[in-house]
Amino acid sequence: MVIWVDASDAILLKRVRTREIWHGNKVRSDPEACEFLARWRVSLEQVLSALEAKGKGLKVLRFDTARESLDEIVERFFGVLNLKNS
């Protein structure tokens, strides 16, 4: 199972640029950073598609952290696993 946690470019860039930890997108311009994120997503899609094509039953759960709270994400995740959140 792959858990893909994402958000819009604007939200990701704001998060990255306000954290103390170094990240390459802190020094890139907005267009360069958005291009980097787009390439990252395309690459990830290609890898996941190749894994899915192998027929191993790969399940990909996608979460948009700008649209879902942590509690909602956990609830959905547990639902997929048929577990109850206690």
Backbone atoms as SQL, in Angstrom:
CREATE TABLE atoms (id INTEGER PRIMARY KEY, chain TEXT, resi INTEGER, resn TEXT, atom TEXT, x REAL, y REAL, z REAL);
INSERT INTO atoms VALUES
  (1, 'A', 1, 'MET', 'N', 0.838, -1.170, 0.000),
  (2, 'A', 1, 'MET', 'CA', 0.000, 0.000, 0.000),
  (3, 'A', 1, 'MET', 'C', 0.891, 1.244, 0.000),
  (4, 'A', 2, 'VAL', 'N', 0.471, 2.200, -0.786),
  (5, 'A', 2, 'VAL', 'CA', 1.163, 3.491, -0.837),
  (6, 'A', 2, 'VAL', 'C', 0.197, 4.549, -0.330),
  (7, 'A', 3, 'ILE', 'N', 0.665, 5.372, 0.566),
  (8, 'A', 3, 'ILE', 'CA', -0.140, 6.490, 1.057),
  (9, 'A', 3, 'ILE', 'C', 0.470, 7.765, 0.490),
  (10, 'A', 4, 'TRP', 'N', -0.274, 8.405, -0.380),
  (11, 'A', 4, 'TRP', 'CA', 0.185, 9.607, -1.060),
  (12, 'A', 4, 'TRP', 'C', -0.496, 10.801, -0.393),
  (13, 'A', 5, 'VAL', 'N', 0.300, 11.607, 0.286),
  (14, 'A', 5, 'VAL', 'CA', -0.200, 12.794, 0.974),
  (15, 'A', 5, 'VAL', 'C', 0.261, 14.002, 0.165),
  (16, 'A', 6, 'ASP', 'N', -0.680, 14.831, -0.230),
  (17, 'A', 6, 'ASP', 'CA', -0.357, 15.939, -1.117),
  (18, 'A', 6, 'ASP', 'C', -1.212, 17.147, -0.753),
  (19, 'A', 7, 'ALA', 'N', -0.947, 18.245, -1.414),
  (20, 'A', 7, 'ALA', 'CA', -1.732, 19.478, -1.303),
  (21, 'A', 7, 'ALA', 'C', -1.412, 20.297, -2.550),
  (22, 'A', 8, 'SER', 'N', -2.070, 21.411, -2.698),
  (23, 'A', 8, 'SER', 'CA', -1.800, 22.266, -3.853),
  (24, 'A', 8, 'SER', 'C', -0.367, 22.796, -3.788),
  (25, 'A', 9, 'ASP', 'N', 0.129, 23.227, -4.929),
  (26, 'A', 9, 'ASP', 'CA', 1.483, 23.786, -4.980),
  (27, 'A', 9, 'ASP', 'C', 1.629, 24.957, -4.008),
  (28, 'A', 10, 'ALA', 'N', 0.650, 25.841, -4.005),
  (29, 'A', 10, 'ALA', 'CA', 0.738, 27.029, -3.148),
  (30, 'A', 10, 'ALA', 'C', 0.851, 26.640, -1.677),
  (31, 'A', 11, 'ILE', 'N', 0.063, 25.666, -1.271),
  (32, 'A', 11, 'ILE', 'CA', 0.106, 25.242, 0.131),
  (33, 'A', 11, 'ILE', 'C', 1.414, 24.541, 0.440),
  (34, 'A', 12, 'LEU', 'N', 1.858, 23.669, -0.450),
  (35, 'A', 12, 'LEU', 'CA', 3.129, 22.974, -0.216),
  (36, 'A', 12, 'LEU', 'C', 4.287, 23.960, -0.120),
  (37, 'A', 13, 'LEU', 'N', 4.315, 24.921, -1.030),
  (38, 'A', 13, 'LEU', 'CA', 5.403, 25.903, -1.009),
  (39, 'A', 13, 'LEU', 'C', 5.377, 26.737, 0.272),
  (40, 'A', 14, 'LYS', 'N', 4.195, 27.123, 0.716),
  (41, 'A', 14, 'LYS', 'CA', 4.096, 27.882, 1.970),
  (42, 'A', 14, 'LYS', 'C', 4.621, 27.045, 3.131),
  (43, 'A', 15, 'ARG', 'N', 4.233, 25.778, 3.176),
  (44, 'A', 15, 'ARG', 'CA', 4.681, 24.901, 4.262),
  (45, 'A', 15, 'ARG', 'C', 6.200, 24.727, 4.238),
  (46, 'A', 16, 'VAL', 'N', 6.739, 24.448, 3.062),
  (47, 'A', 16, 'VAL', 'CA', 8.181, 24.218, 2.938),
  (48, 'A', 16, 'VAL', 'C', 8.962, 25.473, 3.310),
  (49, 'A', 17, 'ARG', 'N', 8.494, 26.604, 2.840),
  (50, 'A', 17, 'ARG', 'CA', 9.247, 27.844, 3.036),
  (51, 'A', 17, 'ARG', 'C', 9.149, 28.396, 4.454),
  (52, 'A', 18, 'THR', 'N', 8.214, 27.917, 5.237),
  (53, 'A', 18, 'THR', 'CA', 8.096, 28.410, 6.612),
  (54, 'A', 18, 'THR', 'C', 8.701, 27.447, 7.628),
  (55, 'A', 19, 'ARG', 'N', 9.205, 26.332, 7.192),
  (56, 'A', 19, 'ARG', 'CA', 9.845, 25.379, 8.105),
  (57, 'A', 19, 'ARG', 'C', 11.335, 25.658, 8.181),
  (58, 'A', 20, 'GLU', 'N', 11.925, 25.286, 9.287),
  (59, 'A', 20, 'GLU', 'CA', 13.355, 25.512, 9.480),
  (60, 'A', 20, 'GLU', 'C', 14.215, 24.558, 8.662),
  (61, 'A', 21, 'ILE', 'N', 13.693, 23.389, 8.343),
  (62, 'A', 21, 'ILE', 'CA', 14.462, 22.375, 7.611),
  (63, 'A', 21, 'ILE', 'C', 14.714, 22.847, 6.186),
  (64, 'A', 22, 'TRP', 'N', 15.945, 22.640, 5.700),
  (65, 'A', 22, 'TRP', 'CA', 16.302, 23.056, 4.352),
  (66, 'A', 22, 'TRP', 'C', 15.537, 22.242, 3.320),
  (67, 'A', 23, 'HIS', 'N', 15.127, 22.893, 2.247),
  (68, 'A', 23, 'HIS', 'CA', 14.494, 22.234, 1.105),
  (69, 'A', 23, 'HIS', 'C', 14.819, 23.076, -0.117),
  (70, 'A', 24, 'GLY', 'N', 15.091, 22.406, -1.224),
  (71, 'A', 24, 'GLY', 'CA', 15.450, 23.108, -2.457),
  (72, 'A', 24, 'GLY', 'C', 14.411, 24.115, -2.916),
  (73, 'A', 25, 'ASN', 'N', 13.143, 23.858, -2.639),
  (74, 'A', 25, 'ASN', 'CA', 12.099, 24.783, -3.077),
  (75, 'A', 25, 'ASN', 'C', 12.074, 26.072, -2.275),
  (76, 'A', 26, 'LYS', 'N', 12.856, 26.157, -1.224),
  (77, 'A', 26, 'LYS', 'CA', 12.942, 27.415, -0.489),
  (78, 'A', 26, 'LYS', 'C', 13.645, 28.487, -1.321),
  (79, 'A', 27, 'VAL', 'N', 14.561, 28.067, -2.165),
  (80, 'A', 27, 'VAL', 'CA', 15.356, 29.035, -2.926),
  (81, 'A', 27, 'VAL', 'C', 14.910, 29.151, -4.385),
  (82, 'A', 28, 'ARG', 'N', 13.997, 28.297, -4.820),
  (83, 'A', 28, 'ARG', 'CA', 13.501, 28.378, -6.200),
  (84, 'A', 28, 'ARG', 'C', 12.421, 29.451, -6.296),
  (85, 'A', 29, 'SER', 'N', 12.301, 30.025, -7.480),
  (86, 'A', 29, 'SER', 'CA', 11.189, 30.947, -7.721),
  (87, 'A', 29, 'SER', 'C', 9.897, 30.133, -7.724),
  (88, 'A', 30, 'ASP', 'N', 8.758, 30.806, -7.610),
  (89, 'A', 30, 'ASP', 'CA', 7.477, 30.090, -7.621),
  (90, 'A', 30, 'ASP', 'C', 7.309, 29.244, -8.884),
  (91, 'A', 31, 'PRO', 'N', 7.577, 29.790, -10.080),
  (92, 'A', 31, 'PRO', 'CA', 7.421, 28.956, -11.280),
  (93, 'A', 31, 'PRO', 'C', 8.368, 27.746, -11.283),
  (94, 'A', 32, 'GLU', 'N', 9.607, 27.938, -10.850),
  (95, 'A', 32, 'GLU', 'CA', 10.565, 26.826, -10.796),
  (96, 'A', 32, 'GLU', 'C', 10.119, 25.769, -9.777),
  (97, 'A', 33, 'ALA', 'N', 9.654, 26.227, -8.641),
  (98, 'A', 33, 'ALA', 'CA', 9.202, 25.302, -7.596),
  (99, 'A', 33, 'ALA', 'C', 7.976, 24.522, -8.057),
  (100, 'A', 34, 'CYS', 'N', 7.050, 25.188, -8.712),
  (101, 'A', 34, 'CYS', 'CA', 5.854, 24.501, -9.216),
  (102, 'A', 34, 'CYS', 'C', 6.225, 23.494, -10.303),
  (103, 'A', 35, 'GLU', 'N', 7.184, 23.826, -11.139),
  (104, 'A', 35, 'GLU', 'CA', 7.657, 22.890, -12.165),
  (105, 'A', 35, 'GLU', 'C', 8.293, 21.665, -11.498),
  (106, 'A', 36, 'PHE', 'N', 9.089, 21.891, -10.451),
  (107, 'A', 36, 'PHE', 'CA', 9.689, 20.788, -9.706),
  (108, 'A', 36, 'PHE', 'C', 8.602, 19.872, -9.147),
  (109, 'A', 37, 'LEU', 'N', 7.583, 20.456, -8.511),
  (110, 'A', 37, 'LEU', 'CA', 6.501, 19.658, -7.931),
  (111, 'A', 37, 'LEU', 'C', 5.744, 18.882, -9.005),
  (112, 'A', 38, 'ALA', 'N', 5.523, 19.502, -10.147),
  (113, 'A', 38, 'ALA', 'CA', 4.830, 18.816, -11.245),
  (114, 'A', 38, 'ALA', 'C', 5.647, 17.617, -11.734),
  (115, 'A', 39, 'ARG', 'N', 6.949, 17.818, -11.894),
  (116, 'A', 39, 'ARG', 'CA', 7.819, 16.703, -12.332),
  (117, 'A', 39, 'ARG', 'C', 7.824, 15.595, -11.283),
  (118, 'A', 40, 'TRP', 'N', 7.844, 15.968, -10.004),
  (119, 'A', 40, 'TRP', 'CA', 7.832, 14.997, -8.912),
  (120, 'A', 40, 'TRP', 'C', 6.553, 14.147, -8.979),
  (121, 'A', 41, 'ARG', 'N', 5.415, 14.812, -9.161),
  (122, 'A', 41, 'ARG', 'CA', 4.138, 14.079, -9.225),
  (123, 'A', 41, 'ARG', 'C', 4.079, 13.157, -10.444),
  (124, 'A', 42, 'VAL', 'N', 4.543, 13.642, -11.593),
  (125, 'A', 42, 'VAL', 'CA', 4.553, 12.809, -12.798),
  (126, 'A', 42, 'VAL', 'C', 5.442, 11.586, -12.588),
  (127, 'A', 43, 'SER', 'N', 6.604, 11.789, -12.015),
  (128, 'A', 43, 'SER', 'CA', 7.521, 10.671, -11.752),
  (129, 'A', 43, 'SER', 'C', 6.880, 9.656, -10.807),
  (130, 'A', 44, 'LEU', 'N', 6.243, 10.144, -9.762),
  (131, 'A', 44, 'LEU', 'CA', 5.592, 9.250, -8.813),
  (132, 'A', 44, 'LEU', 'C', 4.461, 8.477, -9.487),
  (133, 'A', 45, 'GLU', 'N', 3.670, 9.151, -10.312),
  (134, 'A', 45, 'GLU', 'CA', 2.597, 8.491, -11.062),
  (135, 'A', 45, 'GLU', 'C', 3.156, 7.377, -11.947),
  (136, 'A', 46, 'GLN', 'N', 4.275, 7.642, -12.609),
  (137, 'A', 46, 'GLN', 'CA', 4.879, 6.646, -13.490),
  (138, 'A', 46, 'GLN', 'C', 5.341, 5.421, -12.707),
  (139, 'A', 47, 'VAL', 'N', 5.969, 5.641, -11.571),
  (140, 'A', 47, 'VAL', 'CA', 6.434, 4.532, -10.737),
  (141, 'A', 47, 'VAL', 'C', 5.249, 3.717, -10.234),
  (142, 'A', 48, 'LEU', 'N', 4.218, 4.402, -9.738),
  (143, 'A', 48, 'LEU', 'CA', 3.044, 3.697, -9.232),
  (144, 'A', 48, 'LEU', 'C', 2.328, 2.931, -10.343),
  (145, 'A', 49, 'SER', 'N', 2.228, 3.519, -11.528),
  (146, 'A', 49, 'SER', 'CA', 1.605, 2.832, -12.661),
  (147, 'A', 49, 'SER', 'C', 2.382, 1.578, -13.034),
  (148, 'A', 50, 'ALA', 'N', 3.705, 1.669, -13.017),
  (149, 'A', 50, 'ALA', 'CA', 4.535, 0.503, -13.338),
  (150, 'A', 50, 'ALA', 'C', 4.345, -0.592, -12.288),
  (151, 'A', 51, 'LEU', 'N', 4.256, -0.207, -11.035),
  (152, 'A', 51, 'LEU', 'CA', 4.033, -1.192, -9.970),
  (153, 'A', 51, 'LEU', 'C', 2.650, -1.825, -10.088),
  (154, 'A', 52, 'GLU', 'N', 1.647, -1.007, -10.392),
  (155, 'A', 52, 'GLU', 'CA', 0.291, -1.528, -10.559),
  (156, 'A', 52, 'GLU', 'C', 0.212, -2.481, -11.748),
  (157, 'A', 53, 'ALA', 'N', 0.978, -2.192, -12.788),
  (158, 'A', 53, 'ALA', 'CA', 0.974, -3.036, -13.984),
  (159, 'A', 53, 'ALA', 'C', 1.540, -4.425, -13.698),
  (160, 'A', 54, 'LYS', 'N', 2.342, -4.530, -12.681),
  (161, 'A', 54, 'LYS', 'CA', 2.912, -5.835, -12.314),
  (162, 'A', 54, 'LYS', 'C', 1.854, -6.750, -11.712),
  (163, 'A', 55, 'GLY', 'N', 0.675, -6.199, -11.416),
  (164, 'A', 55, 'GLY', 'CA', -0.427, -7.003, -10.932),
  (165, 'A', 55, 'GLY', 'C', -0.255, -7.551, -9.535),
  (166, 'A', 56, 'LYS', 'N', 0.421, -6.838, -8.684),
  (167, 'A', 56, 'LYS', 'CA', 0.655, -7.297, -7.312),
  (168, 'A', 56, 'LYS', 'C', -0.410, -6.766, -6.346),
  (169, 'A', 57, 'GLY', 'N', -1.466, -6.165, -6.858),
  (170, 'A', 57, 'GLY', 'CA', -2.527, -5.668, -5.994),
  (171, 'A', 57, 'GLY', 'C', -2.165, -4.420, -5.212),
  (172, 'A', 58, 'LEU', 'N', -1.336, -3.574, -5.796),
  (173, 'A', 58, 'LEU', 'CA', -0.936, -2.334, -5.124),
  (174, 'A', 58, 'LEU', 'C', -2.148, -1.441, -4.919),
  (175, 'A', 59, 'LYS', 'N', -2.300, -0.940, -3.727),
  (176, 'A', 59, 'LYS', 'CA', -3.376, -0.007, -3.412),
  (177, 'A', 59, 'LYS', 'C', -2.740, 1.333, -3.095),
  (178, 'A', 60, 'VAL', 'N', -3.259, 2.396, -3.722),
  (179, 'A', 60, 'VAL', 'CA', -2.757, 3.740, -3.493),
  (180, 'A', 60, 'VAL', 'C', -3.871, 4.561, -2.847),
  (181, 'A', 61, 'LEU', 'N', -3.599, 5.062, -1.660),
  (182, 'A', 61, 'LEU', 'CA', -4.530, 5.958, -0.980),
  (183, 'A', 61, 'LEU', 'C', -4.000, 7.376, -1.126),
  (184, 'A', 62, 'ARG', 'N', -4.834, 8.263, -1.631),
  (185, 'A', 62, 'ARG', 'CA', -4.427, 9.652, -1.823),
  (186, 'A', 62, 'ARG', 'C', -5.180, 10.553, -0.857),
  (187, 'A', 63, 'PHE', 'N', -4.438, 11.429, -0.240),
  (188, 'A', 63, 'PHE', 'CA', -5.024, 12.360, 0.707),
  (189, 'A', 63, 'PHE', 'C', -4.556, 13.764, 0.374),
  (190, 'A', 64, 'ASP', 'N', -5.497, 14.708, 0.361),
  (191, 'A', 64, 'ASP', 'CA', -5.185, 16.116, 0.155),
  (192, 'A', 64, 'ASP', 'C', -5.275, 16.784, 1.523),
  (193, 'A', 65, 'THR', 'N', -4.123, 17.135, 2.069),
  (194, 'A', 65, 'THR', 'CA', -4.082, 17.675, 3.424),
  (195, 'A', 65, 'THR', 'C', -4.676, 19.077, 3.525),
  (196, 'A', 66, 'ALA', 'N', -4.960, 19.706, 2.396),
  (197, 'A', 66, 'ALA', 'CA', -5.619, 21.004, 2.422),
  (198, 'A', 66, 'ALA', 'C', -7.136, 20.840, 2.502),
  (199, 'A', 67, 'ARG', 'N', -7.626, 19.669, 2.130),
  (200, 'A', 67, 'ARG', 'CA', -9.069, 19.431, 2.111),
  (201, 'A', 67, 'ARG', 'C', -9.546, 18.506, 3.223),
  (202, 'A', 68, 'GLU', 'N', -8.628, 17.736, 3.785),
  (203, 'A', 68, 'GLU', 'CA', -8.998, 16.787, 4.820),
  (204, 'A', 68, 'GLU', 'C', -8.149, 17.021, 6.063),
  (205, 'A', 69, 'SER', 'N', -8.796, 16.979, 7.199),
  (206, 'A', 69, 'SER', 'CA', -8.068, 17.119, 8.458),
  (207, 'A', 69, 'SER', 'C', -7.342, 15.811, 8.757),
  (208, 'A', 70, 'LEU', 'N', -6.435, 15.860, 9.693),
  (209, 'A', 70, 'LEU', 'CA', -5.730, 14.646, 10.101),
  (210, 'A', 70, 'LEU', 'C', -6.720, 13.592, 10.591),
  (211, 'A', 71, 'ASP', 'N', -7.719, 14.016, 11.355),
  (212, 'A', 71, 'ASP', 'CA', -8.724, 13.070, 11.849),
  (213, 'A', 71, 'ASP', 'C', -9.479, 12.402, 10.697),
  (214, 'A', 72, 'GLU', 'N', -9.825, 13.177, 9.660),
  (215, 'A', 72, 'GLU', 'CA', -10.524, 12.604, 8.505),
  (216, 'A', 72, 'GLU', 'C', -9.631, 11.618, 7.744),
  (217, 'A', 73, 'ILE', 'N', -8.372, 11.973, 7.614),
  (218, 'A', 73, 'ILE', 'CA', -7.422, 11.088, 6.927),
  (219, 'A', 73, 'ILE', 'C', -7.276, 9.781, 7.696),
  (220, 'A', 74, 'VAL', 'N', -7.104, 9.878, 9.000),
  (221, 'A', 74, 'VAL', 'CA', -6.963, 8.679, 9.828),
  (222, 'A', 74, 'VAL', 'C', -8.219, 7.819, 9.724),
  (223, 'A', 75, 'GLU', 'N', -9.374, 8.441, 9.777),
  (224, 'A', 75, 'GLU', 'CA', -10.644, 7.705, 9.689),
  (225, 'A', 75, 'GLU', 'C', -10.753, 6.955, 8.352),
  (226, 'A', 76, 'ARG', 'N', -10.424, 7.639, 7.263),
  (227, 'A', 76, 'ARG', 'CA', -10.457, 6.985, 5.942),
  (228, 'A', 76, 'ARG', 'C', -9.453, 5.848, 5.869),
  (229, 'A', 77, 'PHE', 'N', -8.261, 6.080, 6.392),
  (230, 'A', 77, 'PHE', 'CA', -7.212, 5.067, 6.376),
  (231, 'A', 77, 'PHE', 'C', -7.659, 3.826, 7.146),
  (232, 'A', 78, 'PHE', 'N', -8.173, 4.033, 8.350),
  (233, 'A', 78, 'PHE', 'CA', -8.656, 2.907, 9.144),
  (234, 'A', 78, 'PHE', 'C', -9.815, 2.206, 8.450),
  (235, 'A', 79, 'GLY', 'N', -10.673, 2.978, 7.776),
  (236, 'A', 79, 'GLY', 'CA', -11.786, 2.376, 7.038),
  (237, 'A', 79, 'GLY', 'C', -11.314, 1.443, 5.938),
  (238, 'A', 80, 'VAL', 'N', -10.289, 1.838, 5.239),
  (239, 'A', 80, 'VAL', 'CA', -9.719, 0.990, 4.181),
  (240, 'A', 80, 'VAL', 'C', -9.173, -0.305, 4.771),
  (241, 'A', 81, 'LEU', 'N', -8.591, -0.205, 5.945),
  (242, 'A', 81, 'LEU', 'CA', -8.018, -1.388, 6.599),
  (243, 'A', 81, 'LEU', 'C', -9.041, -2.154, 7.419),
  (244, 'A', 82, 'ASN', 'N', -10.292, -1.668, 7.403),
  (245, 'A', 82, 'ASN', 'CA', -11.363, -2.279, 8.204),
  (246, 'A', 82, 'ASN', 'C', -11.025, -2.293, 9.692),
  (247, 'A', 83, 'LEU', 'N', -10.439, -1.207, 10.156),
  (248, 'A', 83, 'LEU', 'CA', -10.117, -1.041, 11.576),
  (249, 'A', 83, 'LEU', 'C', -10.973, 0.079, 12.130),
  (250, 'A', 84, 'LYS', 'N', -11.165, 0.071, 13.414),
  (251, 'A', 84, 'LYS', 'CA', -11.886, 1.157, 14.060),
  (252, 'A', 84, 'LYS', 'C', -10.892, 2.083, 14.733),
  (253, 'A', 85, 'ASN', 'N', -11.115, 3.375, 14.609),
  (254, 'A', 85, 'ASN', 'CA', -10.287, 4.371, 15.266),
  (255, 'A', 85, 'ASN', 'C', -10.785, 4.525, 16.700),
  (256, 'A', 86, 'SER', 'N', -9.941, 4.197, 17.670),
  (257, 'A', 86, 'SER', 'CA', -10.390, 4.283, 19.064),
  (258, 'A', 86, 'SER', 'C', -9.757, 5.437, 19.787);
